[in-house]
């Protein structure tokens, strides 16, 4: 493989959480008086840290979200995860192949550490991730599309950015990876390829990824 480190986004790439999370987010924002459709939530917030929700709502309407917004949002999301969340098809086999081939990998997610861990435990992919291979936007000052999270992950894993490849499914994540000076492959299971401009390549099935990275 021509890369020393594979950096995975989490939501929508490892765990199939985006439909769940964005349905809940859109409903909660609408309930709070900020009408948001599911498609609008995907457009504006997919791949972003929760601070982006605060920023855009205040920018558009001049109002701050309630102090308990995140706690309520996460409580609703985690409850839904326990009922509905599954791993992305093919992820278990892909991670097993990376381990067998001796390829280093980690996860760098806009979600909180708690959200990452809840999702990994529910889907069973926690077996593939050591604690020190998990990075969250909570670890850096700026989330995606800033490059900070990916650069932080590379530094902690001891790999130069140009030797890393990022696996992403959101425009914000692609932008962050490119700003970090990393190659990035776009997973198109939910996001159309034309929304992931600037990627090194596209794929729609996890089984395709090893050949792309070879």
N, C-alpha and C positions, 0 to 999 in steps of 0.2 A: 504493500500500500504506500502511496506517495505522501500520506499524511502521518504525523506522529500522534495526533490527538483528534478524536471526533467529539465535538461539542453538540449535544442534543438540546434543542428546546424541549419543553415538557408537554404543555397543554396542546393537544392536537397532533403531537409527534410521537410521544411515548404513551400517553393516556388520552382516550377519546373524550375529553372533557369540554371542548369548546361548545358543542350544542347545549350541554347542560348549563355551563357557566353563563353563557350569553342569554339563554332563555330566562334564567333567574335574574341576571343583571337588568335586562330590559324591563322585566316585570316590576322589579323593585324601584327602578328609576321612575317608571310610569306611575306607580303607586305614590311616590313622593312628589308628584306634580311636574315631572320632567318627561313627557311622553317620548318613549323610545321603542322602536320596533326591534325585533330580533335581528333583522338585516342591518339596521343602523348600529346596533351594538357590535356586530361583527366588523362593520366598516370602521368604527371609531375606536374600539377598545380591544379587539383581538390582538393578542401578543403584548399588550401593555400592562404595566404595573397599575395598581389601583389608584395611585396618585393622579394618573391621567384622567380618571373619571371625575375626581374632585376638580381638577383644573378646567376641564372642558365644560362641566356643568356650571361652574362659577363664571367662566368666560362668556358663556352663551346667555345665561339668565341672571347673572349678578347675585346669585344666592349660593350660600355654602350648604353642602350636604350635612345632615345631622352628625353629631359627634360619634354616635354609635353605628354609623353607616357600615364601616368595615366589619365590625363584629356581627351585625345582623346579616350582612351579605355572606360572610363566610359560614355562619351557622346554617343558613338556608342551603348554601352550595354543598357543604359537607354532608348534610342530611340527604340531599339528592344523590351525591356520590355513592353513599352507602347502598342506595337502591338501584342505581343505574350504571355506574361507571365501569368501563372495561378497558383493557389495554388496546392500543391500536393493533389491528391485525398484522401479524408477522413480526412484532417487536421482540417477543421472547426469543424467536429463532434468530433474529438479527443480533441481539445482544449475546446469545450463546456463541454465534459464529465469531464475533469480535473477541470474546474471551479465548476461544479455541485458537484463534490466529494471533493472539498476543497483542492486540491493538488496544491502546489506552483510550478511554472515553470518559465523559462526565456529562452532567446536565446543568444548564444555565437558564433559569426560568424567571420570567417576570413575576410569577406567583410567590407567595410567602413560603418560608421553609415548612410551615405547618401544612399548607395546601399541597406542596410537593409530596410530603411524607404520607399524608392521608390518602392521596391518589395512588401512590406506589404500594402502600400496604393493601389497599382494597383490590388492586389489580394483580398483586403478586409479583410485581417487578422489583420490589424492594430487595429481593435476593441478589439482584444484579448490581446494586449500588452501595458502595461503602460510604460512610458518613462524609468523608473528606472529598468525595466526588460530586457533591451536591452544592450548587451555588444558586443564590436567589438575588433578586433586585434589592432585597433588604440588606445585602452585603455591601452595596455601593451607593454612592450619592445620587446617581441618575440611572433610571432604567432605560430600556430600549425606547426610542431608536438611538440613544447614545451608545457608544461602544464600550462603556465602562465595564459592564457585566462580563462580556466575552473576554476582554483584556484581563480582568480579575481572575477569571477561570483559568485562562492560559498561564498566567503568572503562578497561580497556586499549584497548577499541575506541572509546572516546570518546562513548558513548551513555548517556543517563539511563536508569535501570532501567525507568521507566514507558513508555519508547519501545521496549522490547525485547519479543520474544516467544520463548518457549522451546518446543522440540519434544522431547517426552519419551515414554518408554514404561514407566516404572517408578513405583510409588508414592513411593519416596524422592526421585526426581527432581522429581515434581510438587510434593511438599511443599517442596523446596528452592526451586523457582521461585516458588511462592506466597509463601514467606517473604522472597524478594528483591523482592516487589512487582511481579512480571512476569506478564503473561498467559502461559498455557501450554496447548498443544494436545496431547492424548493420542493416541499412535499405538497402535492396538489390535490389531496383527497377532499379538501373543503374549499380552498381558495383557488380561483382560476389562475392559470399560469400567467395571464396578462397583468394580474395584480402583483406578481412577484418579479417585477422587472429588475434586471441586473444580477440575477443569480448565475452561478457557474453552470448549472444544469437543473433539469426538472425530473421528478419521478412521482409516480402515483401509487406505487406498491413497494413496501419495505423490502421485498425480495429482490428488487432491482438495485438497491443501494450498494451492496458490496462490489458489484461490477463497475459502478460509476466511480467508486473511490479507489479502485485498484490502480 
